[in-house]
Amino acid sequence: MAAAPVRQRLGSGGARSQLPPCYFEGYLEKRGPKEKASRRLWTCLCGNSLYFFNNTKDAHYVEKLDLCGFVSLKDDSSRDRNLEAARLILRMKDGETKLTAPNLEARELWKGFLYSVIELNVPSSLTLLPGQLQMLKEVVEKERTRRRNRNPGRAPPSPLSVPLVGEIPACFRPVSRTEAEVLLERHPDCGNMLLRPGRDGCSLAVTTRQDLNGSVFRHYRVTQRDQGGYVIDVENPIPCATLHDVIDALVEKTAGTLQPFLLEEPYEENITYVSANDENGEKILHTAPSGPLPKVPALPPKQGLSQPLNSPVPASPTNPMRRLILSPSPLTQCEYHSMSAVPAAFSQTLFSLRVFLSVCSLK
């Protein structure tokens, strides 16, 4: 039987009727971290947990898997006796659980619903139909509402109610305590220490992760001092002038074992745009050319045009205009001093007349 979205089969009473709303259900083969063989169980995604039943009519579940400890979800490419089966590896903080869906389509749906409930966001990397994506959007809204109604008095992890002083380190992430642990667990190569808002909204916290027969998380409170700067609230408080000094102090105290978490976000390598077809109106995604744009050739100058008035005089020594401009004035020094008293407009007219007469004499 294939998986089915939001098709609840609640019994007439008992544990099943008391579960959170069911978003998705279907048969899955499950093998937990301590199990040697897989079992085919009817699986229901209710709220933020997976509930396993022996069959579709059972009112009481036999196992429950809370997704709060989620780390990763990836495809398992190992072959199965059933060639159509599609495997999944659900990695949690306490181990891996292997799931097998009836086919590839069912696996994609399970991944879509799991990611939507865990991350409260519709995944964009899955191959799903528009109607299926719409179902995931509805699930995200329902789960957000359920969590909000379940914890009405809990303050959100961000934003901070106090302004941050100075430059914010690159390892700052506006996430909760649990989300910080998941980030550090998923990306161990990007660092093992991040700065985040505190639960009270008035302080900060540093979350670290190290390996000691498994993940070991530590959380340190960082408060802002009234006189300026910050302090790491440990047994012997560590004052720091800036948030960068907070991170540097923890790196120094641990001899470089703790390193800031720097996650490189993916960026597009090509410029793309959407345009509509003129004939049928269908929208198509295009990739812009990556090479330089072709230059428009300049038009050649028209023949027969005289030299512009503001063009520079050629530098040839045989050019008569150059000789005219550079030659000393025939006026004597006395005449020049006497002409300096003449108004500027009259002086300019007289100079133009001299140039005109000189040109005529050259002709």
PyMOL commands that set and color helices and strands:
alter all, ss='L'
color gray80, all
select helices_A, chain A and resi 16-18+67-69+104-119+130-150+177-186+188-190+243-253+320-326+333-339+344-362
alter helices_A, ss='H'
color red, helices_A
select strands_A, chain A and resi 4-5+22-31+39-46+49-53+63-66+70-76+86-92+95-101+193-197+204-211+215-224+230-232+238-240+272-276+283-287
alter strands_A, ss='S'
color yellow, strands_A
deselect
rebuild
show_as cartoon
